């Protein structure tokens, strides 16, 4: 099932950036074996939960995975991990490379065991610069790539982080593309390779791609920044009874919009007559739009804008998103029965393929749920598995220990 069926991923990631990437690979059909520490992925503890260790952040970033709980600081635990790595197509980790080296699981340690292995690291900084060994988190990288400073410019002057793990998600998405590209190269050449996906460089490109502006040129033409994105009035428009998100963007849309609202006077205003002129006067344009949108209700605007073929969406909050008519019609948030957590709201895989069906194969696992199963597939006998558990190298669920 899925375009990556038959691909084995050893997932040594935790928190969000790496697990988000490996969940996507699992969604696409790969067999993802998640190696967790004896304490488990810390996101197991985040948010309200029905049972300890099964919080919502974990549930929503770890479906389509099998969990094995190994103590990698224990020689027997490390040996078990190496046996899994020797059989894998991809290893993904998201600690600093220096930490992998201390565990004797660096690229030079594992590549001789499996020359076809894609060894993918998601971490803070490129390894050829002075920040190579620094720790990194989403908030730190947001700050280091100007996002809080940009929010300060369009807000009240206070720097603020984006209220979303934006960096973790974007770097995770970048990693999925890079890993898939590496698999194509490996299939063509037979050779695996080391793959580094640094957070700082990835986000520097992501943010500056919009905001480089005149800094693109040498010498600079201005101080950078995309004017439309930095307009204080670029925000959902308040209506007579709520808010709406609308994009009156190209010339055709402007003519259609101004005609529909009876503002033919603006069609002759030099500040509105072309895309280039509106871009130069974007603050004036957005401020005028804000005044216009106050004159009708949200329902009235939705009907008018749909008729005028001007892009618009109702503004949702977290709860109303679940009830959006389109997402309800496509069953994007199905309620499913998790074997230990009961009814939970899942999310569908957004991408679809014409020939390779993608669907959830596994729910997010309990800590160590598949440890014995995974080790048996790697050639361990039941006695060896019991010995690993007895010496503390392997942690099994209570139900498995009672067998």
N, C-alpha and C positions, 0 to 999 in steps of 0.2 A: 504494500500500500504506500503510495506517495512516491515522488520522484527520487528520493534518497533511500528507498528500500534497499536493504542489503549493506548499508553503510553503518559501521559501528563507531560510536563516539564515546570515548572515555572523558567524562565531565568532572573535572576537578575544580569547579567554580562554586562560588557562594555569593550571597547577597542578591544583587539584581543584574548587573551588567552581563556577567557570564551566563547565569541561569536563563536570562531572557534570550540570549543567542542560542543556547543549547536547546531550550524549549522549542524554538522555531525550527531547528534542525530536526528535532523529534517530531514536530508537527508535519514536517515534510517527508517523514517516513523512516528516518534513521533510528537505529537502536541506541538509545542514550543511556549509558551506565553512569550514574551519578555517585561518585565517591565522596562520602561525607565523613567528617571527623566524629569522634565519639560524642561530642556535644551537638552535632548536627548543624545544618545551615542556620545562621542566626535569624534569617527572615522567618523561620518557623515560629519565632516568638513575637512577631510584629502583628498588632491588630487584634480585634476580638476573635475568639476561637471557641469552638465547641469542645475541643480536646487539646491538651497541651501539645505544642510542637506542630500544630496544623493550622497556623494563622493564614489569613487571606492573601497576604503578599506572597507567601510560599506557594499556596494553592494555585495562584495565577501566574506563576513563573516556572513551574516544575511538572506540568503534565507531560505525558509521553516520555517518562523516564523511569528507570529502575534504580533503586537506592541500595547501595552497599556501604556499610559503616566500617571503615578501616582506620587504625591508628598508624599513620605513615611514619611516625617517629620510632615505631617498633619494627625491628628487622623483618619479622614475619609479615607484618602489615605491608611494609614496603615491597617485599617479595611478591605478595599477592597482587599488589597494584601493578608491578612490572609484568606479571604474567598476563594481566588484562591488557596492558598497553601493547604488549608484543603481538596481540591478536587484533588490535584496533586499526581503523583507518585514520582517525583523528583523535588527538588529545587536546583538550581545551582547558586552560587554567586562567585565573585572574588574580593571582598574587604577584608580587614583584619577582622577576627572574632570579634575583638573589636568594629568595626564599626557596624556590624550586631547586636551586643549586645546593642549598644547605640540606635539603632532603635527599640529595643525590638523585634527583629526578629531572635535572636540566637536560637540555637537548643533547648535549654530548654524552650524557649518561644513557639515554634511551634510544637514540638513533641507531646505534649498532645492533640493538635487539630487533628493530623494525625499520629498515631503510625506506619503506613506503609510507611511513607515518607522516601525517600533517601535524606539526607541533605548534599549536596556536595559542599565543599569549595575549590576554587583554589586561593592560596595566597602565600606569599613569603616564609615563614619558618614554620617548625614544631612547634607546640605549647608547646613542653616540653623543649625548649632550650632558651638561653638568647636572641635570635633574634626574639622571638615570635611576638612582637608587631611592628617590623620594617617594613617600607614600602619596596616594591620591584618592580623593572621593569626589562624588558628583558635585557637591557644593564648591569644593576647592577649584575644580576645573571650570565650573560656571564663572567663578570670580576671575580666574586667570585668563578667560577668553572674553571678558568685557560684558557678559550678560547682565550682571547687576548694575554696572555703570550705564548700560543702555536703558534699563528699567528706570534708573534715577532720572535720566533725561526726559522720559515721557511721563513720569509720575510727579511725586511731590519733592523730588530731589534726594530721597532716601534710596540707597542701593538695595535691591531685593533680588533674591534668587527666584527663578521660575518655579512655580509650585508643582513641580513634577520632576521625577528623576530623568531629566532630559538627556543629560550626558550619558548615563548608563544605557538608556534605550538607543540612542543614536550610535554609540560605539558598539553596542550589541548587534544592531542592524548591519553596521559596517563589517563586523566580524563574520556574519553569516555570508555576505557576498564574497569576502576574501577567502573564507574556507571553501566555499563552493568553487571559486576560481582555482584554488590550489588543488582540489580534487580533479578538476578537468586536466590541469597540467600533469598531475600524477598519472592519470589514466593514459595520457598521450606519451609520457616519457618513462613511466615506471618508477620515478623518483619522488620521494617525499621531500619535505623541507620544513625549516623553521619559519613561522609566520608571526610577526609582531604587529599588534594593533594598539598603538598608544592613544590614550584618552586626550592628552593635551593637543597633539598635532591634529587629531581627527576633528576636535571641536574648533581649533583655530581656523581650519579650513571651512568648517560648517558656518561659523559666525561671520568670518571675514569675507566669505563669498558674497554675502549680501552687503556688508558694510565697508568694504575696502574703499569704494568710491574713488575720490581723487588721489588717495594714497596708492592706488594702483600704479600711478605714473611716477617717474623720477626725473625731475623733482616733482613733489606732490602738487596736485591742482587744488586740493582742499584738505580738510582734516578728517575726511572719511565720514561714513554714515549714509544710509539710504533714507532720503528725506521722507518718503511716504511712511516707512516703518516707524520713523521717529516723530511723526506728527502727534501731538498730544490728543488730537481728536480722532486718531485711528483707534477706534474701539466700537463695540456694539452700540447701535444708535438707540437712544431712548425714544419710545413711542408714547402715545397718549395713555397706554395702560401697561407697558412692559418694555421689552427690548427686542431688537431684531438685528441680525447680521446681514449686511448687504454690500455688494461690490459693484458700484457704478464705475466701471473701469475704462473700457475702450470707447472710442468715439461713437460707435453705433449705440452702445448702451446709454451713453449720456444723452444723445438726441431722443432716444425712446423714453428715457426716464423724465427728462424735462418736459417733453410733450405730454406725457401721461399726467404729470402733476400741475400742468398749466403754468410752467415757468419759462415760457418762450423768451422772456427778457434775458435770461442767462445764455440763451443760444447766441446772442450777439455780444456778450461780454467777453472781452479778449482773454480774460483769465480762464475761461472754460472752453474755448473754441477748439482746442486740440489736446492730445495726450501730453505733448511736451509742455504746453502752457499750463495745464493743470498740475503737472509735476513740479513746476517752478513755484506755483502758488498753492501748494497742497494744503497748508494750514487754513487758508481762506476757504478753499473748496470743502474741506471736511467740516469746518465750522458752519458753513451754509447748509450742508447736508444735514447736520445735527438739528438745525432749526426746522428744516422741512419735515424731518421724520417725527417731530413732536406733534404734527398736525393730524395724525390718523392713529387708529389702534393697530396693534400687531396683526390681527386677522385681516384688517383692511389692507395693510401693506403687503402681506403675503399674497393676497388675491391680485392686487394691482401690479406687483413686481413680476409675478408669474405671467400675467397677461402681457406685460411689456417685455418679457424675456430678459429680465435683469436678475442676475444671480442673487439669491437671498435664502437664508435659513433662520428658523427660530433659534433664539439663544436658549440652550439647555443648562440646567444644573446637573449634578451627578445623578440624582434620582430620576429626573425627567428624561435623561438620556436613555435609561432602560426602557422607556415607554415610547420612544420615537417611532412613528408609524412605519418607517422604512425598516428599522432594525427589528421591529416586531414581525413584519411581513417576511423578512428573511431569516427569522428565528436566530438572530445573532447571539442572543443571551439565553440559550436553552437552560432550563432547570433540569439537572441530572442527579442521579443517585450515586453519591460517593460511597464506597464500601465501608468507610469508617466514619465519615463526617455527615452522612445523610444527604438531604437535598441541598445542592449548592448551585449557584448560577455560574455557568461556564461561558466561555466566549469562543465563537467559531474562528477557524483559520480564515483570514481575510482573502488570501490569494487562492485562486482555483486553477486547475489544469484540465484540459479537455480529455486527456488520456490517462492521467494518474490521479486517482481519487485521493483526497486528503481528508482525514478525520481523526478524532481523538481515539487512540488505541488504549491509553492508560491514564488513570487519574494520578494526580500528584501523590507520590508514595509516602508511606510512613517511614520513619527513620530506620534504615537497615532492612526494609521489608523484603528486598530481593537478594540479600547477601548470599544465602546458601545457594539459591538458584543460579546466580551469576558465577559463583565459584565452581559449582558442578560443571557448568558449561566450559570453564577454563581447565577442567581436568582434575579438580580436587575431589577426593573421596569424602564420604561422610565423616570418617574418623579424623581426617586432616582438618575438616571444617570445625569439628568439635574441639580439636586441639587449638586451633586459632582462636576460637572463642574463649577457651579456658585460660590461655596465656594473656588475653586482653588485646590481641592484635585485631580481633574482629568483634563487633558488637551486633548481636542478633536480637530481634524482637522477642519478647517473653514467650509468645506462642511458639516460635521456632525452637527456642531452647527447651521447651517442654516435650518436643517430639522425641 
